[in-house]
Each structure stands twice: as C-alpha cells, then as structure tokens.
C-alpha cells in the first residue's frame, strides 16, 4: 500500500486498513476518475525477522541521521530501552509499528494475495513474478556497512525480551524466534488468519 502517485497516500507507510478505508472513502473519485479499484490488483508484501529488522533500523538512523534525536542515543541498547519506555520520537517511527499492522484490518483479517519473507526475498519475488507475469528486479539500496553482521551477536538477554515484547504480534503471527534468523513456518504465499 501507499503508492503516493495513484492512490493518494499520505505516506509510503500506510497500513492496509488505512489504505482501504481511504480508498473506500474516495471510491467514487477512484473508480470514475482514476478507474482504479484495489480489489482488482494482485497484492503482496514482505515481513522480516523483528530482531534483525530493528537492529537494521537503528543502524540506518545512526548512519543517515534523518532525525536529530538519534544523536541523543548512546547505543543500540539505549535505543531499545528508550523504545520500551515509549519515548515519543521512537514510538512515532513508522518502523516501530508491528509489521502485522501493515497487513491486517482492524478486525484482524488479512487480505493480501502473497506474503513473503525478507529472508527469502529473491525466491519470493520470483514466485510473485510468475504469478503476475512480470519480472521483478530490485536493487539493494541503503545497504548498511554492517549488513554482514549476525544480529544474534549484538543482543543481550534483556534486549531480546524488549524486541519480543514490542513486536509480539510479529513474533507469533509470522513465526519468528530470536535464535533462528529464518521463520519457523515459511509463508511465501497467500496468508490468512
């Protein structure tokens, strides 16, 4: 969701529920002027191991410094402790929302054609390409100089628990564990609750 040019999204980080609500609110405009209906499209998205994802977010913030408040953070551990305490600027980052929020409606249902895993990105993109009859090739942008690190070597026990608590829905719904970089149950296809 969130193609600003066709769907009139506020940001590139809308949830599925926000997106569909906005489109249904503008259904007349969408159908008559743009002749687009989201229900006629093949929809897909990707999830990522929460521990790896949040470490990547922290590294991005420290390297790119898109938010001045990141200068107040001393370490990844400090970042997680402040996230646990609900510090506003961290809490309001779109990446701090559980990934489950992006794929579920308010009633908990999920309505996408394909849910892939970042850990199987190329394989899952190949499956999607076959489904839609187009070749999808993406470049690796914003690659971190630390992308080769194993996230499991960075965390201490307390830090592991903070991420688990913050992203419990993702851990349970998408079958992730700290000790395993890959999900216990690979979805790589249609997903529903």
PyMOL commands that set and color helices and strands:
alter all, ss='L'
color gray80, all
select helices_A, chain A and resi 16-25+27-34+38-40+50-64+68-72+76-84+88-91+94-96+100-103+118-132+151-153+157-166+168-173
alter helices_A, ss='H'
color red, helices_A
select strands_A, chain A and resi 44-47+112-117+189-191
alter strands_A, ss='S'
color yellow, strands_A
deselect
rebuild
show_as cartoon
